[in-house]
Amino acid sequence: MDMNERIKRINELYHKSQGEGLTEAEKEEQARLRKEYVASVRANLRGQLENIDMIEKDGTIVNLGEKYANKKRT
């Protein structure tokens, strides 16, 4: 399932929950899809942030991905 399909399904489940309610299986699916979506957004953001280069005051260029690569990821 690609990202657009996931978002569409998350929205469908949300609207159904507001109207008639969800079954236990649908609640589990909704939670799983939301968790996958958040993980995907975090991974994309982390990838973007790891490719940022900062120019220090002394003129050196520091890649933030390399600088903070050893820090614990949450």
C-alpha positions in Angstrom: 0.0 0.0 0.0 1.6 3.3 -1.0 1.5 6.4 1.1 -1.5 8.0 -0.7 -3.6 4.8 -0.2 -2.6 4.7 3.5 -3.7 8.3 4.0 -6.9 7.7 2.2 -7.6 4.6 4.3 -6.7 6.5 7.5 -9.2 9.2 6.6 -11.9 6.7 5.7 -11.5 5.0 9.1 -11.6 8.4 10.8 -14.8 9.4 9.1 -16.4 6.0 9.8 -15.4 6.3 13.5 -17.1 9.7 13.7 -20.3 8.4 12.1 -21.1 4.8 13.0 -18.0 3.7 15.0 -15.3 1.1 14.2 -15.0 -2.6 14.9 -12.1 -3.8 16.9 -10.3 -5.0 13.7 -10.8 -1.6 12.2 -9.5 0.2 15.3 -6.4 -2.0 15.2 -5.9 -1.3 11.4 -6.3 2.4 12.1 -3.7 2.3 14.8 -1.3 0.3 12.7 -1.7 2.6 9.7 -1.2 5.7 11.8 1.9 4.2 13.3 3.3 3.4 9.9 2.5 6.9 8.6 4.2 8.6 11.6 7.3 6.3 11.1 7.4 7.2 7.5 7.2 11.0 8.2 9.9 10.7 10.8 12.2 8.8 8.4 11.7 11.3 5.7 12.4 14.2 8.0 15.5 12.5 9.4 16.7 11.9 5.9 16.3 15.6 5.0 17.9 16.8 8.2 20.9 14.4 7.8 21.7 16.1 4.5 21.9 19.7 5.9 25.3 21.3 5.9 26.0 24.1 8.3 28.7 26.7 7.8 30.4 27.5 11.1 31.7 30.9 12.0 35.2 29.9 11.1 34.1 28.9 7.6 34.2 25.2 8.0 31.3 23.2 6.6 29.8 20.6 9.0 27.3 18.0 7.9 24.7 17.6 10.6 24.0 13.9 9.7 27.7 13.1 10.3 27.9 15.3 13.4 25.0 13.8 15.1 25.1 10.2 13.7 26.2 8.7 17.0 23.4 10.2 19.0 20.6 7.9 20.1 17.6 8.0 17.8 14.2 8.1 19.3 
